């Protein structure tokens, strides 16, 4: 199966929260309500400056993914 890079998720136990899941390394779930992130990978041993730049880019892409998906619902 070919997984999309990002997925939207919600949960009825957290009705005000919207989650974006990143399915590629480094896998994570980001709560867009408060920008909290749950990592599914152990990032120890990675070069800190490399991973910091990559993670910041992924956070931006996750937010952009959400914005683009919401535009599709508005149309």
C-alpha positions in Angstrom: 0.0 0.0 0.0 1.2 3.5 -0.8 0.7 5.7 2.2 0.2 9.4 1.9 2.9 11.5 3.6 0.4 13.3 5.8 -3.0 12.3 7.1 -5.7 14.3 9.0 -7.1 12.7 12.2 -9.6 13.5 14.9 -10.9 11.7 17.9 -14.3 12.1 19.6 -12.5 12.1 23.0 -10.8 15.3 22.0 -13.5 17.2 20.1 -11.6 20.5 19.8 -8.3 18.9 18.6 -7.2 18.2 15.0 -4.2 16.0 14.4 -1.9 15.7 11.4 0.0 12.4 11.2 3.3 12.2 9.3 3.8 8.7 8.0 7.4 8.8 6.8 10.6 9.0 8.9 10.5 10.7 11.3 6.9 9.6 12.0 5.0 11.9 14.3 1.5 13.2 15.2 1.0 16.9 15.7 -1.9 18.4 17.5 -2.8 21.6 15.6 -4.7 23.1 18.5 -1.5 23.5 20.6 1.3 22.4 18.3 2.1 19.5 20.6 4.0 16.7 18.9 4.1 13.0 19.7 7.2 11.3 18.1 6.9 7.7 17.0 10.7 7.5 16.3 13.7 7.5 18.5 15.8 10.4 17.2 18.8 10.0 19.5 22.0 9.7 17.6 20.8 11.9 14.8 22.9 15.1 14.1 21.1 17.8 16.1 21.5 20.6 13.5 20.4 18.4 10.7 17.3 17.0 12.4 16.3 20.4 13.8 16.2 22.0 10.4 14.3 19.0 8.9 11.8 18.9 11.8 11.1 22.6 11.5 10.4 22.1 7.7 8.1 19.1 8.5 6.1 21.1 11.0 5.6 23.8 8.3 4.6 21.2 5.8 2.1 19.6 8.2 0.5 23.0 8.8 0.4 23.7 5.1 -1.1 20.3 4.4 -3.9 21.1 6.8 -4.6 24.5 5.3 -4.7 23.0 1.8 -7.1 20.2 2.9 -9.4 22.8 4.6 -9.5 24.8 1.4 -10.8 21.7 -0.4 -13.7 21.4 2.1 -14.6 25.1 1.6 -15.0 24.6 -2.2 
